[in-house]
């Protein structure tokens, strides 16, 4: 398996559905790559944390595309700031600059410098308070038109892809047909160019809200509680450690040790 080039990625539009998920550590990234995921999205709490996380993800998935967001505050502030941040993220393994909430015109300088960029339309978690909480976006013609116009503005700015979050499937389908960009659906139906779900939802490690569009194939959080509970019980009962868990010393060596310390 070799990592898709951007050219190869773009040529997949209309040919097959792309598969995206998240990873924030080496083992999850390794599992995603082994499973054949096309792209991993990863980020941290700030630039330095992002660089550490992405380095771990790249180690686990050397042959998978990685998308990562740049800290929006500095990216909004100046073109030079956005370019510097993008350069630092690319230096640790990021392939696609992925930023929720960055305005289309802010992507243009990055695109001119040949940074592959992915925008975000529909529901934006960073603007949650303006939406009044998580909700679908585009159920009125005005909102649907805004999603369309923003998508086309991102294309004009030079983006190669856009995440479309919780937009009605008919709206998402029509917009997907009208843009050259790849459209990654997060709860926006089956007619986009690919699907993006969080690994925490897929694996059952999410301890918060599960969105309607998510699907869970495992229950790793519940399994972890079961494992830790059994571990505690085994310690309390004396079942752990058993003989095979401990190291022995020959009697003569132990006798010599005792003689030396007494």
C-alpha positions in Angstrom: 0.0 0.0 0.0 1.4 3.4 -1.0 0.0 6.8 0.1 -2.3 8.4 -2.4 -1.0 11.5 -4.1 -3.2 14.5 -4.3 -3.6 14.0 -8.0 -4.7 10.4 -7.4 -7.1 11.5 -4.6 -8.8 14.1 -6.9 -9.1 11.6 -9.7 -11.2 9.4 -7.4 -14.1 11.8 -7.5 -17.1 10.0 -9.0 -15.3 6.7 -9.1 -15.5 5.4 -5.5 -16.4 6.5 -2.0 -13.5 7.7 0.1 -13.1 6.7 3.7 -12.0 9.2 6.4 -11.7 8.9 10.2 -9.7 10.4 13.0 -6.7 9.2 15.0 -4.8 10.9 17.8 -2.2 8.2 18.6 0.0 5.7 16.9 -2.0 2.5 17.5 -5.3 3.9 16.2 -3.5 5.3 13.1 -1.8 1.9 12.5 -5.2 0.2 12.7 -6.8 2.6 10.3 -4.0 2.2 7.8 -4.1 -1.6 8.0 -7.9 -1.4 7.5 -7.4 0.6 4.3 -8.7 4.0 5.4 -7.9 6.7 2.8 -7.4 9.6 5.0 -6.9 10.3 8.7 -7.8 13.6 10.3 -5.9 14.6 13.4 -5.2 17.7 15.5 -4.2 18.9 18.9 -5.1 21.5 21.4 -2.5 23.9 20.1 0.4 24.0 17.6 2.9 22.1 19.7 0.4 19.5 20.8 -0.8 19.1 17.2 2.8 18.5 16.0 3.3 15.8 18.6 0.0 14.2 17.8 0.6 14.3 14.0 4.1 12.8 14.5 2.6 9.9 16.4 -0.1 9.4 13.8 2.4 9.6 10.9 4.5 6.9 12.7 1.5 4.6 12.9 0.3 5.3 9.3 3.2 6.2 7.1 1.2 5.4 3.9 -2.0 7.2 4.6 -3.0 10.8 3.9 -3.2 12.9 7.0 -5.3 16.0 7.2 -4.8 18.4 10.1 -6.2 21.7 11.1 -4.2 24.8 11.9 -4.9 26.9 15.0 -7.5 29.3 13.7 -6.5 32.4 15.8 -3.1 32.9 14.1 -4.4 31.8 10.8 -7.1 34.5 10.9 -4.5 37.1 12.0 -2.2 37.1 9.0 -1.3 35.4 5.7 2.3 34.9 6.9 1.0 33.3 10.2 -1.2 30.9 8.3 1.7 29.9 6.0 4.1 29.4 8.9 1.6 27.2 10.7 0.9 25.2 7.6 4.6 24.7 7.0 5.2 23.5 10.5 2.3 21.0 10.2 3.6 19.8 6.9 7.0 19.3 8.4 5.7 16.7 10.8 3.6 14.8 8.3 0.4 16.7 7.4 -0.6 16.3 3.8 -3.8 18.3 3.7 -4.5 21.5 5.7 -7.9 21.0 7.2 -9.4 23.9 9.1 -12.9 24.3 10.5 -14.1 27.9 10.4 -11.4 29.4 8.3 -12.9 31.8 5.7 -12.5 31.0 2.0 -10.3 34.0 1.4 -7.9 32.8 4.1 -7.3 29.6 2.2 -6.3 31.4 -1.0 -2.7 32.2 0.1 -2.2 28.6 1.2 -3.5 27.2 -2.1 -1.2 29.6 -4.0 1.7 28.0 -2.2 0.5 24.6 -3.3 -0.8 23.5 0.1 -3.8 21.1 -0.5 -6.6 22.6 1.6 -9.9 21.2 2.9 -12.7 23.6 4.0 -15.8 23.0 6.1 -19.4 23.9 5.5 -22.8 23.2 7.1 -22.6 22.8 10.9 -19.3 24.1 12.2 -18.6 23.0 15.8 -16.4 26.1 16.3 -19.5 28.2 15.7 -21.7 26.1 17.9 -23.1 29.0 19.9 -24.3 30.8 16.7 -26.2 27.7 15.7 -27.8 27.4 19.2 -26.2 24.0 19.6 -25.6 21.1 17.2 -28.2 20.9 14.5 -28.7 20.3 10.8 -27.8 23.2 8.4 -29.5 23.7 5.1 -33.1 22.7 5.8 -34.3 26.1 4.6 -33.6 27.4 1.1 -31.7 30.3 2.6 -29.3 28.1 4.5 -29.0 25.6 1.7 -28.0 28.5 -0.6 -25.5 29.7 1.9 -23.9 26.3 2.1 -23.7 26.2 -1.7 -22.2 29.7 -2.0 -19.6 29.0 0.7 -18.7 25.7 -1.0 -18.1 27.4 -4.3 -16.2 30.2 -2.7 -13.9 27.6 -1.2 -13.4 26.1 -4.6 -12.6 29.5 -6.0 -10.1 30.0 -3.2 -8.3 26.9 -4.4 -9.4 24.2 -1.9 -9.3 20.6 -3.1 -12.0 19.3 -0.7 -14.7 20.3 1.7 -16.2 18.6 4.7 -20.0 18.9 4.6 -21.5 18.4 8.0 -25.2 17.5 8.7 -26.6 19.0 5.5 -29.7 17.5 4.0 -28.7 14.7 1.6 -30.6 16.3 -1.4 -28.7 19.6 -0.9 -25.4 17.8 -0.4 -25.9 15.7 -3.6 -26.7 18.7 -5.8 -23.7 20.7 -4.4 -21.4 17.7 -4.8 -22.4 17.5 -8.5 -21.6 21.2 -9.0 -18.1 21.4 -7.5 -14.8 20.0 -8.7 -13.8 19.6 -5.1 -14.1 16.4 -3.2 -17.0 16.6 -0.8 -16.6 14.6 2.4 -19.9 13.8 4.1 -20.3 13.9 7.8 -23.9 13.1 8.2 -24.8 14.6 4.8 -26.0 11.5 3.1 -24.6 9.0 0.6 -24.2 11.1 -2.5 -21.0 13.0 -1.6 -17.5 11.7 -2.5 -16.6 10.1 0.8 -17.6 9.8 4.4 -15.9 11.0 7.6 -16.7 9.6 11.0 -14.8 10.0 14.3 -12.9 6.9 15.5 -14.3 7.5 19.0 -17.8 6.9 17.6 -16.8 3.9 15.5 -14.9 2.2 18.4 -17.3 3.1 21.1 -14.9 5.2 23.2 -17.1 8.4 22.9 -18.4 9.1 26.4 -20.4 12.1 25.3 -23.1 12.7 22.6 -23.4 10.3 19.7 -24.7 12.2 16.7 -27.5 10.6 14.7 -25.2 10.0 11.7 -22.6 8.1 13.7 -22.3 4.3 13.8 -20.6 2.1 16.4 -19.0 -1.2 15.6 -17.4 -1.8 19.0 -17.9 -0.9 22.6 -14.3 -0.3 23.7 -15.2 2.0 26.6 -17.5 -0.6 28.1 -14.8 -3.3 27.5 -12.3 -1.1 29.2 -14.5 -0.7 32.3 -15.0 -4.5 32.3 -11.2 -5.1 32.1 -10.3 -2.6 34.8 -13.0 -4.0 37.1 -11.7 -7.5 36.7 -8.2 -6.3 37.2 -9.2 -4.7 40.5 -11.1 -7.8 41.6 -8.2 -10.1 40.8 -5.9 -7.9 42.9 -8.3 -7.8 45.8 -8.9 -11.6 45.7 -5.2 -12.4 45.3 -5.7 -14.0 41.9 -3.2 -11.6 40.6 -0.3 -11.9 40.5 -0.2 -15.7 39.9 3.0 -17.8 39.9 3.6 -17.2 36.2 3.6 -13.5 36.7 6.5 -13.3 39.2 10.2 -13.9 38.9 12.0 -16.5 41.1 15.5 -16.6 42.5 17.5 -19.7 43.2 17.6 -20.6 46.9 21.4 -20.4 47.2 21.4 -16.9 45.6 18.6 -15.7 47.9 20.5 -17.1 51.0 23.7 -15.3 49.9 21.6 -12.1 49.5 20.1 -12.4 52.9 23.5 -13.0 54.4 24.8 -9.8 52.9 22.0 -7.6 54.2 21.8 -9.0 57.7 
